[in-house]
Amino acid sequence: MDAPAPANPDLPRLIEQAHALYCELTAQNILLRFNWQRSWWELLRWGFTLDDVRCVVLYLQKEIRRDRRNIGALKLSNLLQPDRFEEDLNISRARLQAPRPPRPKPPKTPPPPPSPEPINRQEAAALFKQFRKQLRPHPADPHSR
């Protein structure tokens, strides 16, 4: 984030919503005193949203459960530091695993051989007759006589 966003007339309402969301997600009951209002104001003024707050809190909770982060990361005084918040938000959005290598393409199969040119009926009949002449007649074949 480069610079704070311009003043937002909904900021007081957003501050209350963000604080309520934090309390709900962390199951804490922290009064919204002036010091917290000021900290929320700073964070939201930089353009962070309620969705960002949700994302960071859920990310930190998951990391704490996996023993990768200390429970202190969820302290309101730590969470509301814009630079740390931004880092946690970016990490929560980052792909934490290496990108998968592209699947190898299956080898190209050679094109099927060209089909023989179609022959007309008369040619087929002539070829068949020639073939039959080349065969020895079978005594049980009624057509061999």
N, C-alpha and C positions, 0 to 999 in steps of 0.2 A: 504494500500500500504506500503510495507516494505522499499524499497529503490528505488531511481530513476533508470529508465531504461537507458541502455547504449545510447550513443550519436546516434542520428538518423539524417542521412544526409538530410532527407526531412523536418526536423524541421522548417527551415525558411518558407517553403511553407505552412506547417501545421499551423504555427502561423498566417499567413495572412488569411488562410481559416477559422480558428477558430474565429478570430476577425471579419471577414466579416459575419460569421454566427451569432455571437452575435449581431452585428449591425442590421442585417436583422430581427432577431427574436424580438428585442426590439424596432425596428424602431428608432434607434439612429444613429447619424453620429459622431462617435468618431474617431479622427485621431489616427493611429497606431504609437504613439511616442515610444521612447526608453523604457520608464518606463512600457508601456503596453506590448511591445515586451518581456521585461524581465519577466513580470508576466505570460504571456502566455507560455513562454519558461519553466518556473518552473512547471506550471501545466501540460503541455504536456510531460515534461521530466519524470514526475512521472507515465506516462503510460495512462493518461486519453485521451480519443478520442473525435473526433468531435461529434460522436453519444452521448457521455456522456455530452458534452456541451449542445447539443440540449435537451437532457432529463432533465437536471437540470434547464435550462432556462424555458422550458415549464412547468415543475413542479412548479417552483417559481411563474410563472405568474398565474397559476391556484390557488395556495395558496393565492396570493395577491388578486385575484378577490373574493375569499371567505372570505376575511378579516382575514386570519389565519397568514399571514406574512406581514411585512412592505415593502413598495415599495423600501426601501433601500437595501433589500436583492438582488435586481437586479443590484445594483451599481457595476460597473466593479471592483472597488477596493475591494468590499466584495466577489464577485463571484470568483475572481482569487486567493483566499487564499486556498491552497491545502487541508488543514485540513477541513475547512468549506465546500469546494466543495465536498469532499469525503463523508462527513456526509449527505449533501443534496442529493447526488447521491444515497446513500444507502437508505435514507428515500423514495426517489422517486420510488425506486424499491421494497420497502417493501410492504407487504400486509397490508393495513391500516384497514382492518376489521378482526375480529376474524375468524379463520377457521370454516367453516360450519361443524356441527356435521355430522357424517356419517349417511346416511339414514338407518332407521331400516330395517332389512331384513324381508321380508314377512314370516309369520309362515309357517313352512313346512307342506304341506298337506300330509295326509297319502297316501301311495301308493294305487292305485285302487285294489279292491279285485281280486284275481286271477280269470281269466275267466274259466268257466267250460271247462273241456276237450272236445274236439270236438267228436261228435258221428258220427258214419257212417250212411249212408242212411237207411240201414235196421233197425238199432236201432230206428232211428227217425220215420220210418213208423210204427214200432211195437208200440212205445209210442203213436203215433197219433191214431192208432186203439184202443188202450186201453182207451184213453181219450174219444174217440167217443162212446165207449160202456158205459162209465160211464154217459154220458149225456142222458137225456130222449129224445126220438125221438120227433121231432116236426112234426105235421101232414103235414105241407106244405113242409117239406124237402123230396125231391125225393130220397135221399140216405138212408132214414130211413127204407125203406121197405125191 
